[in-house]
Amino acid sequence: LPAIGTDLATGRIAIAYMRARAAGIDVELIESPGAPGSWTTARRLSAQTMPLTWMANTTSGRMLGDYISVHYARGRPLVVWVLATDPVSGSFREAVYATRG
């Protein structure tokens, strides 16, 4: 689920995405400083990897809230995304967060 944001003032582009690994899901951000073909190293935004067992199991597989976006605010990317945390008493816990890159 990638999200792409552009800063029209500088030509910078940011891409935020959810990356699936064997251990679970991470939210990452890369950014182009405006030069063609030049990208920063991916930065993990999620504080920890979210194991798939923290997400509801649906007929389509495990489901993390499917919302992610990136916009520029005052020259920096602002990423809005869903974070899953350890379930409590069998109840799933997910919340929406905003992180400035």
N, C-alpha and C positions, 0 to 999 in steps of 0.2 A: 504494500500500500504506500507508494511514494507520494509525496506532496512537493510541489515546486513553487518557490517564491522568487520574485525578482525585485531588485531595488532600482527603479527607473533612474534615480539620480546618479548612481555610480555604475550601473550595468552589472552589478554583482548578482549571482544566482545562488540560491540555497536549495538543497534537496534533503528532506527529512523522510525517513522510511523505517519500517519495522523489519528487522533482520531475524530470520529463523535460524537457530543453531540447534545442535543436538540437546543442549541443556535447556532451551526455551527461546523466548523472544527478547530482543533488545531493540530500543529505539535509537537510531543514529542520525547524524547530521553531517553533510559535506557541503562545502561552499566554494564557488569559483570567485576569485577576486576580480573578475571582469576580463581576464586574459583568456582567449580561446584555448581549450584543452588543458587548462591549469586548474587543479582541484586541491583542496586541503585534505589532510588525512581524516578519515571518518572519526567522529567523536561520539562516544556513547552518551546518550542523555539519560537513560534509565539508570537509577542508582545500582540496580542489580538485575541480573537476568531473570525474567519472569518464566518459571517453569510452566509447561502446558497444563499441568494438573491444577494450576491456579485459575484456569479459565473453564467456562461452562462447556460441556461436551454436547454438541448438537448433531443432527443428522448429517451436517456438512463437515464435521470435525470440531476441534476445539475452537472457541470463538472469543477473541479479545475484541472489545469495542472497536469498531472499524473506522474510527475518526482520527485523522491526522491532518494537520495543515501547517503551512509555514508562510509567514508574511514578514516584511521588513518594518521595523519600528525604530526610528531614530538611528538608522544606519546599521542595525543589527538584526539578524533573523530571530523571529519569535515563533516558536514551535508549540502547537497545541496538540496534545496526544493523550492516550488512555494508558493508565498504569494499573496493573493487577498486583495485588498483594496477597499474602498468605490467607487462605480462607479461615474463618473463625466459626466453630461449631457447625461446620458443613455449609456455611453461607459464603458465597463468592464475594470478593470486595474489589471493585474497580472504581477509579476516579479519573476525572479529566484534569490534566495539568498543563501549565504554560511555562516554557523554559526559554530564556533569552540566550541565544548562541554567542 
